[in-house]
Amino acid sequence: MISRGVVRGRLLGTGNGEIADGVVEFDDGRISWVGAATNYPVVEQLPVASADLVLPGLIDVHCHGGGGFGFPNADAAGARVAAANHRGQGTTGLLGSLVSAQPDVLVEQAAVLADLVADGELLGIHLEGPFINAIRCGAQDPAAIVPGDPTLFERICEASRGTVRSMTLAPETAHFEELLAAMRRHDVLPSLGHTDADAAMTAARIADAIGGPITATHLFNGMPGLHHRSPGPVAACLAAAGRGDMVVELIADGVHLAPETVAMVFDTVGPAQIALVSDAMAAAGLGDGDYQLGALDVRVRDGVARLATAEGTPGAIAGGTARLLDVLRWTVQHAGIPLADAVTAATRTPAQVLGLDDRGTLSVGARADLLVTDQSLQPRRVFVAGTEGI
């Protein structure tokens, strides 16, 4: 397939500010020229002026599935459908997220997703557990949550053939220091979450991780709320992000967080320390119905996923049903975040925290992952390494 071309529109994510009428040229999977349309040197190849937005491809570091398939439950074919569902909405880089499960199940799931990483359909695997706090398990199976176990971590990494890129663990889990050292050896991003730790313990764990990247898994969700006499992990994470020591995930989908909360975090720490995430599960891209997230049954009603209960009452929120472009749109339209800042949090910041210097930016030499939308952030065209529509 030919992976060369030229697109024109309002460019965001260039690293040098917005270009109102700009051009991105790409060849052999890489961006070869970026600039104002008036400066484009090959006039005969210049597309007609357009009001479309041209963004770097979105990067989602926390996603459990979509299109009817969940990464914790699907075989390779189903996992590919889930990845393609998000890619079609502009998420050109995706971590496939697993949830807490029995050790043999996690090993098997990691081996399945490793094939998708090898094929370039996923950036890597995100382990959301099992070394988390059952008190704050959210929509995870408490029976599968275990104390920190470096041997189990090594076993999963071996099964994944080195494709685990991120792991959520509670600051209070056992053997935290050993796990952190093992994650650094394997180039696995530590992410603090699903925790009942206080602010002091959380701050101490962040300090332990200084010298390498660290994130907070869906800040506010799966942890105690911020209270003025008991600030908890939220305060420690916000302080660390404000210092530039941590990137915090936000599920800005209108369900997990209030718009004022999202606006406060952007105003407090800035988009360079925020990664917008979908936390999407199998229902993303589909409608209401019954689904699974790991071993647990999920019921989606009015677009909100919650654990199914025997009494029929709504259970805990069980991931999201939005794709990352939906999250980006909500962040701009409902939380009032400037478009350029929201784009940074959905592209450049997650790329940088994963160490992907050639993604998340419209700059010469970067991989030609592009998302073209209309002015309402509805997708028009998606390019992956310069090839459209895959």
VEXDREN-2710 file (C-alpha; in Angstrom, 1 decimal):
% VEXDREN-2710
k/r/px/py/pz
1/MET/0.0/0.0/0.0
2/ILE/1.2/3.5/-0.8
3/SER/2.1/5.5/2.3
4/ARG/2.8/8.9/0.9
5/GLY/0.6/11.9/0.6
6/VAL/-0.3/15.4/1.7
7/VAL/-3.1/16.7/3.9
8/ARG/-4.1/20.3/4.6
9/GLY/-6.1/21.9/7.4
10/ARG/-5.7/23.5/10.8
11/LEU/-2.7/21.8/12.3
12/LEU/-2.5/21.1/16.0
13/GLY/0.2/19.2/17.9
14/THR/3.1/20.5/15.8
15/GLY/5.3/21.3/18.8
16/ASN/5.5/24.9/17.6
17/GLY/2.0/26.0/18.1
18/GLU/-1.1/25.8/15.9
19/ILE/-0.9/26.5/12.2
20/ALA/-4.2/27.9/11.0
21/ASP/-3.8/26.7/7.4
22/GLY/-1.1/24.1/7.3
23/VAL/0.2/21.1/5.4
24/VAL/1.6/17.8/6.5
25/GLU/3.5/15.8/3.9
26/PHE/4.5/12.2/4.5
27/ASP/6.5/9.6/2.7
28/ASP/7.4/6.0/3.5
29/GLY/5.5/6.1/6.8
30/ARG/7.2/9.3/8.1
31/ILE/6.4/13.0/8.1
32/SER/8.6/14.7/5.6
33/TRP/7.3/18.3/5.7
34/VAL/5.2/20.4/8.0
35/GLY/4.4/24.1/7.7
36/ALA/2.1/26.8/6.5
37/ALA/0.3/26.1/3.2
38/THR/1.8/29.4/1.8
39/ASN/5.3/27.9/2.2
40/TYR/4.6/24.5/0.8
41/PRO/7.2/24.1/-2.0
42/VAL/5.3/21.8/-4.4
43/VAL/2.5/24.0/-5.4
44/GLU/1.0/21.6/-7.9
45/GLN/0.5/19.0/-5.1
46/LEU/-1.1/21.5/-2.6
47/PRO/-4.6/20.3/-1.6
48/VAL/-7.5/22.8/-1.6
49/ALA/-7.9/24.8/1.6
50/SER/-9.9/23.0/4.3
51/ALA/-11.5/23.8/7.6
52/ASP/-10.7/20.3/8.8
53/LEU/-8.4/19.7/11.9
54/VAL/-5.3/17.7/11.5
55/LEU/-4.0/16.1/14.7
56/PRO/-1.4/13.5/15.6
57/GLY/-2.9/10.1/16.0
58/LEU/-4.3/9.6/19.5
59/ILE/-2.6/7.4/22.0
60/ASP/-4.6/5.6/24.6
61/VAL/-2.6/4.0/27.5
62/HIS/-5.6/2.5/29.2
63/CYS/-8.1/0.5/27.2
64/HIS/-9.8/-2.8/27.9
65/GLY/-11.5/-3.3/24.5
66/GLY/-14.2/-2.3/22.1
67/GLY/-16.4/-3.4/19.2
68/GLY/-17.9/-6.2/21.4
69/PHE/-14.6/-7.7/22.5
70/GLY/-12.6/-7.1/25.6
71/PHE/-8.8/-7.7/25.8
72/PRO/-9.2/-9.7/29.1
73/ASN/-11.7/-12.1/27.5
74/ALA/-11.0/-12.2/23.7
75/ASP/-9.0/-14.6/21.6
76/ALA/-6.6/-13.0/19.1
77/ALA/-9.3/-12.5/16.5
78/GLY/-11.5/-10.7/18.9
79/ALA/-8.7/-8.6/20.3
80/ARG/-7.9/-7.5/16.7
81/VAL/-11.5/-6.4/16.3
82/ALA/-11.3/-4.3/19.5
83/ALA/-8.0/-2.7/18.4
84/ALA/-9.5/-1.9/14.9
85/ASN/-12.6/-0.3/16.5
86/HIS/-10.4/2.2/18.3
87/ARG/-8.1/2.7/15.4
88/GLY/-11.0/3.7/13.2
89/GLN/-11.7/6.5/15.5
90/GLY/-8.2/7.9/15.4
91/THR/-6.5/6.0/18.2
92/THR/-3.4/5.0/16.3
93/GLY/-1.5/3.8/19.4
94/LEU/-3.1/1.6/22.0
95/LEU/-2.2/-0.3/25.1
96/GLY/-4.3/-3.4/25.6
97/SER/-5.4/-3.4/29.2
98/LEU/-6.0/-6.6/31.3
99/VAL/-7.6/-6.8/34.7
100/SER/-6.9/-8.8/37.8
101/ALA/-7.3/-12.6/37.1
102/GLN/-5.9/-15.9/38.3
103/PRO/-2.2/-16.3/37.4
104/ASP/-2.7/-18.9/34.7
105/VAL/-5.3/-16.7/33.1
106/LEU/-3.1/-13.6/33.1
107/VAL/-0.2/-15.6/31.6
108/GLU/-2.5/-16.9/28.8
109/GLN/-4.0/-13.5/28.1
110/ALA/-0.5/-11.8/28.0
111/ALA/0.6/-14.4/25.4
112/VAL/-2.4/-13.7/23.2
113/LEU/-1.9/-10.0/23.2
114/ALA/1.8/-10.3/22.6
115/ASP/1.0/-11.4/19.1
116/LEU/-0.9/-8.2/18.5
117/VAL/2.0/-6.2/19.7
118/ALA/4.4/-8.1/17.4
119/ASP/2.0/-7.3/14.5
120/GLY/1.9/-3.6/15.4
121/GLU/-1.8/-3.6/16.3
122/LEU/-1.0/-2.7/20.0
123/LEU/1.8/-0.7/21.5
124/GLY/1.9/-3.1/24.4
125/ILE/0.1/-4.6/27.3
126/HIS/-1.2/-2.8/30.4
127/LEU/-1.7/-4.9/33.5
128/GLU/-4.3/-3.3/35.7
129/GLY/-3.6/-5.5/38.7
130/PRO/-3.6/-8.0/40.3
131/PHE/-1.4/-6.2/42.9
132/ILE/-4.0/-3.7/43.9
133/ASN/-6.2/-3.1/47.0
134/ALA/-9.4/-5.2/47.1
135/ILE/-11.1/-2.4/49.1
136/ARG/-10.7/-0.2/46.0
137/CYS/-11.1/-2.9/43.4
138/GLY/-13.9/-1.1/41.5
139/ALA/-15.0/-3.4/38.7
140/GLN/-12.3/-6.0/39.3
141/ASP/-12.8/-9.5/40.8
142/PRO/-11.7/-9.3/44.4
143/ALA/-11.0/-13.0/44.4
144/ALA/-8.2/-12.4/41.8
145/ILE/-6.4/-9.7/43.7
146/VAL/-3.2/-10.8/45.4
147/PRO/-0.3/-9.1/47.3
148/GLY/2.6/-8.0/45.3
149/ASP/4.5/-11.0/43.9
150/PRO/7.7/-10.3/41.9
151/THR/7.8/-14.0/40.8
152/LEU/4.3/-13.7/39.2
153/PHE/5.3/-10.4/37.6
154/GLU/8.3/-12.1/36.0
155/ARG/6.2/-15.0/34.8
156/ILE/3.7/-12.7/33.1
157/CYS/6.5/-10.7/31.5
158/GLU/8.0/-13.9/30.1
159/ALA/4.7/-15.0/28.7
160/SER/4.3/-11.6/27.1
161/ARG/7.7/-11.8/25.4
162/GLY/8.6/-8.4/26.8
163/THR/5.5/-6.6/25.6
164/VAL/4.1/-5.5/29.0
165/ARG/4.6/-1.7/28.9
166/SER/2.6/-0.5/32.0
167/MET/1.3/-2.0/35.3
168/THR/-1.2/-0.6/37.8
169/LEU/-0.3/-1.4/41.4
170/ALA/-1.3/-0.1/44.8
171/PRO/1.3/1.8/46.7
172/GLU/0.5/-0.4/49.8
173/THR/1.0/-3.7/48.0
174/ALA/3.6/-6.1/49.3
175/HIS/7.1/-6.1/47.9
176/PHE/6.6/-2.7/46.2
177/GLU/10.3/-1.9/46.1
178/GLU/11.1/-5.2/44.5
179/LEU/8.3/-4.8/42.0
180/LEU/9.4/-1.3/41.1
181/ALA/13.0/-2.5/40.5
182/ALA/11.7/-5.4/38.3
183/MET/9.5/-3.0/36.3
184/ARG/12.4/-0.7/35.7
185/ARG/14.5/-3.7/34.4
186/HIS/11.7/-4.7/32.0
187/ASP/10.9/-1.1/30.9
188/VAL/7.4/-1.3/32.4
189/LEU/5.8/1.9/33.4
190/PRO/4.6/1.9/37.0
191/SER/1.1/3.4/37.6
192/LEU/-0.3/3.9/41.0
193/GLY/-4.0/3.2/41.4
194/HIS/-6.8/1.1/42.9
195/THR/-5.4/2.1/46.3
196/ASP/-6.5/3.0/49.8
197/ALA/-3.1/4.5/50.7
198/ASP/-2.8/7.8/52.5
199/ALA/-1.0/10.8/51.0
200/ALA/2.2/10.1/52.9
201/MET/2.6/6.6/51.6
202/THR/1.7/7.6/48.1
203/ALA/4.2/10.4/48.1
204/ALA/6.9/8.0/49.4
205/ARG/6.2/5.6/46.6
206/ILE/6.4/8.4/44.0
207/ALA/9.7/9.4/45.5
208/ASP/10.9/5.9/45.2
209/ALA/10.2/6.0/41.5
210/ILE/12.0/9.3/40.8
211/GLY/14.4/8.9/38.0
212/GLY/11.9/7.2/35.7
213/PRO/8.4/7.8/34.4
214/ILE/5.4/7.1/36.7
215/THR/1.7/7.6/36.2
216/ALA/-1.5/7.6/38.3
217/THR/-4.2/5.2/37.0
218/HIS/-7.4/7.1/36.4
219/LEU/-6.9/9.8/39.0
220/PHE/-9.9/10.1/41.5
221/ASN/-11.4/6.7/40.4
222/GLY/-10.5/3.7/42.4
223/MET/-9.1/5.7/45.4
224/PRO/-10.3/7.7/48.3
225/GLY/-11.7/11.1/47.6
226/LEU/-9.7/14.3/48.3
227/HIS/-10.5/15.7/51.8
228/HIS/-8.9/18.7/53.4
229/ARG/-8.0/16.7/56.6
230/SER/-7.4/13.4/54.8
231/PRO/-5.9/14.3/51.4
232/GLY/-5.1/10.8/50.3
233/PRO/-3.5/9.7/47.1
234/VAL/-5.2/12.3/45.0
235/ALA/-3.3/15.1/46.7
236/ALA/0.0/13.3/46.5
237/CYS/-0.5/12.6/42.8
238/LEU/-1.6/16.1/42.0
239/ALA/1.4/17.5/43.9
240/ALA/3.8/15.2/42.0
241/ALA/2.2/16.1/38.7
242/GLY/2.5/19.8/39.5
243/ARG/6.2/19.3/40.1
244/GLY/6.6/17.4/36.8
245/ASP/7.3/14.1/38.5
246/MET/4.1/12.2/37.5
247/VAL/1.6/12.0/34.7
248/VAL/-2.0/11.5/35.8
249/GLU/-4.6/9.7/33.7
250/LEU/-8.1/11.2/33.5
251/ILE/-11.2/9.4/32.1
252/ALA/-12.9/12.6/30.9
253/ASP/-16.0/10.9/29.5
254/GLY/-18.8/12.6/31.4
255/VAL/-19.3/9.6/33.6
256/HIS/-16.2/9.1/35.6
257/LEU/-15.4/12.8/36.4
258/ALA/-17.3/16.0/36.6
259/PRO/-16.3/18.7/34.1
260/GLU/-15.1/21.0/36.9
261/THR/-12.8/18.3/38.1
262/VAL/-11.2/17.9/34.7
263/ALA/-10.8/21.6/34.3
264/MET/-9.2/21.9/37.8
265/VAL/-6.6/19.3/37.0
266/PHE/-5.7/20.9/33.7
267/ASP/-5.5/24.3/35.4
268/THR/-3.4/22.8/38.2
269/VAL/-0.8/20.6/36.5
270/GLY/-1.1/21.4/32.8
271/PRO/-1.6/19.2/29.7
272/ALA/2.0/18.0/29.7
273/GLN/1.3/16.0/32.9
274/ILE/-2.1/14.6/31.9
275/ALA/-2.9/11.6/29.8
276/LEU/-6.5/11.4/28.7
277/VAL/-7.6/7.8/28.6
278/SER/-10.8/5.9/27.6
279/ASP/-10.7/3.0/30.0
280/ALA/-13.0/1.6/27.4
281/MET/-14.4/-2.0/27.7
282/ALA/-16.1/-4.2/25.1
283/ALA/-19.1/-2.0/24.7
284/ALA/-17.2/0.9/23.2
285/GLY/-18.5/1.6/19.8
286/LEU/-21.7/-0.4/20.4
287/GLY/-24.9/0.2/22.3
288/ASP/-26.5/-0.8/25.6
289/GLY/-26.4/-4.5/26.5
290/ASP/-24.7/-7.2/28.5
291/TYR/-21.0/-7.6/28.3
292/GLN/-18.1/-9.0/30.3
293/LEU/-15.0/-7.4/31.9
294/GLY/-12.7/-10.2/32.9
295/ALA/-14.6/-12.7/35.1
296/LEU/-17.4/-10.2/35.9
297/ASP/-20.7/-9.4/34.1
298/VAL/-21.3/-5.9/33.0
299/ARG/-24.6/-4.2/32.1
300/VAL/-24.5/-1.1/29.9
301/ARG/-27.5/1.2/30.2
302/ASP/-27.7/4.7/28.6
303/GLY/-24.1/4.3/27.6
304/VAL/-22.9/3.7/31.2
305/ALA/-21.2/0.4/32.0
306/ARG/-21.7/-1.0/35.5
307/LEU/-21.3/-4.3/37.1
308/ALA/-24.4/-6.5/37.0
309/THR/-25.8/-7.4/40.4
310/ALA/-28.0/-10.2/41.6
311/GLU/-30.6/-7.6/42.8
312/GLY/-30.6/-5.8/39.5
313/THR/-29.3/-2.6/41.1
314/PRO/-26.5/-0.7/39.4
315/GLY/-23.0/-1.9/40.5
316/ALA/-19.7/-0.2/40.3
317/ILE/-18.7/1.7/37.2
318/ALA/-17.1/-0.9/34.9
319/GLY/-14.9/1.0/32.5
320/GLY/-15.9/3.3/29.8
321/THR/-17.9/3.1/26.6
322/ALA/-16.2/6.0/24.8
323/ARG/-13.3/6.0/22.5
324/LEU/-10.4/8.4/23.1
325/LEU/-11.7/10.8/20.4
326/ASP/-15.0/10.9/22.3
327/VAL/-13.0/11.7/25.5
328/LEU/-11.1/14.5/23.6
329/ARG/-14.3/16.0/22.3
330/TRP/-16.0/15.9/25.7
331/THR/-12.9/17.5/27.3
332/VAL/-13.1/20.4/24.9
333/GLN/-16.9/20.8/24.7
334/HIS/-17.9/20.1/28.3
335/ALA/-14.9/20.8/30.5
336/GLY/-14.0/23.9/28.5
337/ILE/-10.3/22.8/27.9
338/PRO/-8.6/24.6/25.0
339/LEU/-8.4/22.3/22.0
340/ALA/-4.6/22.5/21.9
341/ASP/-4.2/21.4/25.5
342/ALA/-6.7/18.6/25.1
343/VAL/-4.8/17.4/22.0
344/THR/-1.5/17.4/23.9
345/ALA/-3.1/15.3/26.7
346/ALA/-4.3/12.7/24.1
347/THR/-1.2/12.6/22.0
348/ARG/2.2/14.0/23.0
349/THR/1.9/13.4/26.8
350/PRO/1.0/9.7/26.6
351/ALA/3.6/9.2/23.8
352/GLN/6.3/10.8/26.0
353/VAL/5.5/8.8/29.1
354/LEU/5.8/5.6/27.1
355/GLY/9.1/6.8/25.7
356/LEU/7.8/7.1/22.1
357/ASP/9.6/10.1/20.8
358/ASP/8.4/9.7/17.2
359/ARG/4.7/9.6/18.0
360/GLY/2.1/12.1/19.2
361/THR/3.5/15.0/17.2
362/LEU/3.2/16.5/13.8
363/SER/6.9/17.1/13.1
364/VAL/9.4/16.1/10.5
365/GLY/10.7/12.6/11.1
366/ALA/7.8/11.5/13.2
367/ARG/5.8/8.5/12.3
368/ALA/3.0/9.5/10.0
369/ASP/0.1/8.7/12.3
370/LEU/-2.6/11.3/11.6
371/LEU/-6.2/12.0/12.5
372/VAL/-8.2/14.4/10.3
373/THR/-11.5/15.6/11.8
374/ASP/-14.1/18.1/11.1
375/GLN/-14.5/21.2/13.3
376/SER/-16.7/19.3/15.8
377/LEU/-14.0/16.6/16.2
378/GLN/-15.8/14.0/14.2
379/PRO/-13.4/11.7/12.4
380/ARG/-12.9/12.1/8.6
381/ARG/-9.6/10.3/7.9
382/VAL/-7.1/8.2/9.8
383/PHE/-3.6/7.4/8.7
384/VAL/-1.3/4.8/10.4
385/ALA/2.3/5.1/9.3
386/GLY/1.1/7.0/6.3
387/THR/-1.5/4.4/5.2
388/GLU/-5.1/5.5/5.3
389/GLY/-8.0/3.4/6.6
390/ILE/-6.3/0.5/8.3
END
